[in-house]
Structures are given as structure tokens and as C-alpha cells.
Amino acid sequence: MLALRDAQVAGRPLAERYGITAGQMPVLELLGQGRTIREIAELLGLVEGTVKTHVSAAFKALKVPNRG
């Protein structure tokens, strides 16, 4: 699977094109691997609330309505 940070869309990195921050990238990658919010927080040394904030902000930037 191609990492989100390396994916190119119209010649620009996916993160740059959609305004995904450096803090949101590892969260999205782990989420894409099927990790839970709790697991992501533990792996990245964050509190769960911060992970949820990153997910919400990234989904908003990507215009994703929900995780379902």
C-alpha cells in the first residue's frame, strides 16, 4: 500500500493538495491500517483527544462526512 505522504495527485503530494498537516499524516496512516484511536494514541505518544482532533480535522480537509 502506498503511504499517504508519498501519494501524488496532479503532481503534488496528497497531503499538500488537501491541506493535511504533518501531525495528521501518521494518524491517518495508522487509521488506514485499521488501528483504533486508543492504539494510535499509544503508538504516537498522544492522548486520545488529540488523535480524535487530528482525525476530525483531516476528514474535514478531505471532505469525508464520517468514518462509516
C-alpha positions as CSV (number, residue, x, y, z in Angstrom):
1,M,0.0,0.0,0.0
2,L,1.4,3.4,-1.0
3,A,1.8,5.7,2.0
4,L,-0.4,8.7,2.0
5,R,2.6,11.1,2.4
6,D,4.1,9.7,-0.8
7,A,0.9,9.6,-2.9
8,Q,0.8,12.1,-5.7
9,V,-2.3,13.9,-7.1
10,A,-1.9,16.2,-10.0
11,G,1.9,16.4,-9.4
12,R,1.6,17.5,-5.8
13,P,1.8,15.4,-2.6
14,L,-1.6,14.3,-1.4
15,A,-1.1,16.0,2.0
16,E,-0.1,19.3,0.4
17,R,-3.0,19.3,-2.0
18,Y,-5.6,18.7,0.7
19,G,-4.0,20.6,3.5
20,I,-3.2,17.6,5.7
21,T,-0.7,18.6,8.4
22,A,2.4,16.7,9.5
23,G,0.6,15.8,12.7
24,Q,-2.4,14.4,10.9
25,M,-0.4,12.2,8.4
26,P,0.8,9.5,10.8
27,V,-2.7,9.4,12.4
28,L,-4.3,8.9,9.1
29,E,-1.8,6.2,8.0
30,L,-2.4,4.2,11.2
31,L,-6.2,4.7,10.9
32,G,-5.9,3.3,7.4
33,Q,-4.2,0.2,8.8
34,G,-7.2,-0.4,11.0
35,R,-5.8,0.8,14.2
36,T,-8.1,2.2,16.9
37,I,-8.0,5.7,18.3
38,R,-6.5,4.2,21.5
39,E,-3.9,2.3,19.7
40,I,-2.9,5.3,17.6
41,A,-2.6,7.4,20.7
42,E,-0.4,4.8,22.4
43,L,1.8,4.4,19.3
44,L,2.3,8.1,18.7
45,G,2.5,9.1,22.4
46,L,-0.6,11.3,22.2
47,V,-3.7,11.5,24.2
48,E,-6.9,10.1,22.6
49,G,-8.4,13.5,22.4
50,T,-5.6,14.8,20.2
51,V,-5.9,11.8,17.9
52,K,-9.6,12.5,17.6
53,T,-8.9,16.1,16.8
54,H,-6.4,15.1,14.1
55,V,-8.9,12.7,12.6
56,S,-11.7,15.2,12.6
57,A,-9.6,17.9,11.0
58,A,-8.2,15.6,8.4
59,F,-11.6,14.3,7.4
60,K,-12.9,17.9,7.2
61,A,-10.0,18.8,4.9
62,L,-10.7,15.7,2.8
63,K,-14.4,16.3,2.8
64,V,-15.1,12.9,4.4
65,P,-18.5,13.1,6.2
66,N,-17.8,10.2,8.7
67,R,-15.8,7.1,9.3
68,G,-18.7,4.8,8.2
